[in-house]
């Protein structure tokens, strides 16, 4: 997948994001016993900046 970081992506309200998906980067410093959960999304709408906590759940392959 191409890296879209640093380039704003516009998704119209009540519309699907199409082929764009959330990507996360984490630093693991210990044993993971559960999935990672809880996401903070920063976005701009109408010139105002917002932060929103949304539900998400990421399973990691610890092989």
Secondary structure, 3 states (H helix, E strand, C coil): CCCCCCCCCCCCCCCCCCCCCCCCCCCCCCCCCCCEEEEEEEEEECCEEEEEEEEEEECCCCC
